[in-house]
Amino acid sequence: MKTKLLSLIFAMVLTSGITNAQTKIWDLGGGVAPWTAANSPYTSNVVIDNLGLQIQGGTGTANFGATNASVKTFATTPAYTSVNRFQLNGGGSPAAGTFLPTQRFLYFAAAGSVTVEVLFIGGGSGSRTMYVTDGTNVLGSFTATDSATMQILTTTATVVNGYVYIYGDQACNLYRIKVTGPLGTTTLGTNDFKAASSVKVHSTGKQVHISNVKSSTQVDVYSITGALVKSFKTNVDTSFDSLNAGFYIVNVQSEEGRKAVKIAMQ
């Protein structure tokens, strides 16, 4: 009887976990509202269905997001066939040495560990690369060697408590974005896209060190499963040792910018 009861409880927990898994699809090439040719191109920054579209400086780049006919079938499971394509019409232009785009990119807020799938095709001759980043680290990338082959960029599950950015190094055509994992609320505003923070984070043994602090800095520490385990503000360099052994993501945000750093505790 106890064995049956435990088996029932395990099945209920497993079913609950599957039911609560969150999947969000932005079908940019589906030909249905709000992703239609009539709504494009975009001449100002906008958030549509919790997905942000960012243009350089908020205006200009008048052909960003132009939508036009493009019937393509991608080898997903099940297979996906598009009606249109969403044109980036240029690269994301991150600052040298960073992975934070400054123009022609899409973004969304992640509230924990997410997996991202991007269906795309290169936008012209030569090799073109699509990136998925957290502004500091590359979460996934894929290089298209031509402008005809359907490409599928898939990241592994990654702990990101902040924005995820999607952009190309040159013009590429997007068709669908699929995210599995908890989402936050995507807001509009260029203040969210600052350069990476100059604050340094590293661990030695059982201690975490926060250094090069130049202003009030918010420090949030997340477990590898996305749970917030420590949160505080500091105006000076500091260290702490209250974490159990394992891997963590330390998010720091100051007036200068923000970054996420993965650390290992012994």
N, C-alpha and C positions, 0 to 999 in steps of 0.2 A: 504493500500500500504506500509506504514511504517512497519507494523507488518510483512508482507511478506519479505520485504527487510532485516529486522533484523534477521528473521528466516534463510534466505539464507546466511547471513554473518556468523551466528552462525554455520550453517552446514559446511560452507567452512573452518572455523577455526578448528572445530572438526575434519573434514576430514584431514586437514593439519597436525594436531597433531598426528593422527594415522599414516599417511604416513611417518612422520619424525621419528617415533619410531624406534630405531636401535636395531636389534637383530643379534647376532653373534653366530654361532654354530661351535665348534671344534668337529668333529665326529671322535674321537680317535679309535672307534671300527668299523667304517664303511667299512674298507678294501679297501679304496680308497686313492690315493695320497693326501697329503704327509704322511698320517698315515698308512703305510704298514709295513709288517714284514721285507721287504728288507731294510727299512730305520732305523731299530731298532736292538739292543738297542743303547742308546746314551752314548757316552764315553766322551763327552765334552759339555759344556753349549752351548745352541743354542736358537734362536728365530725363530719359524716356524709359518707363517701366523699370526703374531702379538701375538703369545702365547709363553712365555718363558719356557724353560725346564732347571732347575738348578740342577747340580750335586755337591756333596761336593767338594769344592775347585776347581771346574771346570773340574777335571778329576777323574778317579777312579770310583768305584761303577758301574762296567761294565755292570750290568744287569738292570740298570735303564731304564724304558721305553720299555722293551722287549715286543714285540707284537706277539701274537699267537692266534690260532683259539678258539673262544668262542661264540657260538650262543645263545643269550639271548634276551628275549622280555620284555621290561619295560612298565609299565602301564601308559605311558604318553598320552597326547592327541595331535596328534594321537599317537598310540603305536609305540615304537621304537624297532627295532630288529637289533642286532649287528651281525657282522661277526667275529670280533676279540676282544681281550681285551688288554688294555695298562697297564702293570704291574709296579707299583711303586717299588716293591721289597724292601720295607723298609719304616721306618717312616721318618717324616720331621725333627725330633730332634731339636725343638726350645729350646733356652736357658731357664733355669729354671725361671718360673714366667712370661714368655713372650709368644707371639703367632707369633713370627717371625721365620719361619723355616730356617734351615741351610743346608739341603741337601734333595735330592729327592722330589722336589716340582715343581709345575707349577705356573705361575704368568702372570698377564696382567695388563696394565695400564688403569685405569678408569678415565674419565674426568668429572664425575658427579655421579648422583644417579643411581645405577645399581642393578639389581636382578640377582642372579646366581643360575643355576640349574646344579647339578652334578649327573650323573648316575654312580653308582658304586656297587661293590660287595666286601665283606670282603675277604681278601687274605689268610685266614687260620682259624684255630680253635680259639674259644674264641671271645670275643667282640673286635671290631676294629672300631675306630672313624675317620671319614673324617671331615676336618675342612676347612672353608673358612674364612680368616681373612684379616685385613688390616695391620698386623704386630704388632698391639697394642691391637686391640679388635677382639673378635670372632664375625663374621658377621652371621655365621650359622655353625651348626655341626649336624652330624647324626651318631648314633652308630649301626653297623651291629652286630648281635649276632651269625651269622654263615657265612659260605663261599659259600652259595648257593642262598640266597634270593636276588632278585634285589632290590636295595635301591635307593631312590630319595632324594637328599639333596637340598632343596630350601631355599634361603635366602629371606628376605623381602627387599624391595627397600631401599638401604643404600647409604648415601652420602659418597663417597670415591673419593678424588682427589689425586690419587697416585696409588700404586700397590695393587692388590688383590692377595692373596696367597692361593693355594689349595694343601693340603697335608694330609697324614694320620698319626695317632699315631703309626701305624704298617703298614705292607704291605697290600695294597688294590689294586683292579683292577678297572681302570677307563674305561668308555665306551663313554660318551659324556659330553661336557661342553657347556651350553647355557647361554649367557649373554644378558640381555635386558637393554639398556641404553647406554650413550655415552662412547666410548672408546678413550683412548689416544694412543700414540705410545710406544710400548713396546721395550725397549732397552736392550742390552746385557752388563752385567758387574756386578761383585760381589760388587762394591762400593754402589750399590743401596740397598744392604741388610745389613745395619748396625743395631746395637742394637737401641732400642727405646731411644729417646732423654731424657736427665735428666731434661730438661726444664719443669717447672710446669705451668699449665694453670688452672685457676678457675675464677668463676664470683661471685660477690656479688652485689645484687641489679642491678644497671645499669652500673656497671664497670666490665671490664675484666682485670685480673691481669696476667702478664707474669713474672715468677720469676725463680731463680736458673739459670740465663743466664750466661754461662761461656765462650762463644765465639760468633762470628757473627751469628745471628739467623734470618732466614727468617720466617715471620709470615704471613699466609694467612687465611683469614676468609671467610667461605662460608655459604650461606643461606641453609636452609634445602632442597631447590630445586636444589642446586649445583651451584648457581650463586656466583661469587667472589665479595664480598662487601668491603673488606679491605685488603691491602697488604703493608707490610713494613719490614725493617730490623732493628734489634737493637743489641747493644753490652752490654746492661745493663738491669736490671729489669725495667719493665715499666707497665703502666696501661692506659686504654682508655675507653671512654664511649659514643662512637658515633653510637651505634647500636640501632635499634628499638627493641621493645619487640618481643620475639620469640625465636626459637631454632637455633643454629649455630654450625658449625664444625670449630674448630680452628686447622689448620695444622702448626706445628712448625718443622723446620729443621735446624740443626746446624752441626758442625763438629763431634759431638758425636753420632748423629743419628737423628731420626725424630719420631713424634707421631701425632695422631689426637685425639682431645678431643671435646666431645659434651658439649655445655653449654646452659643455659637458661637465657635469658635476661628479666627483668621485665619492 
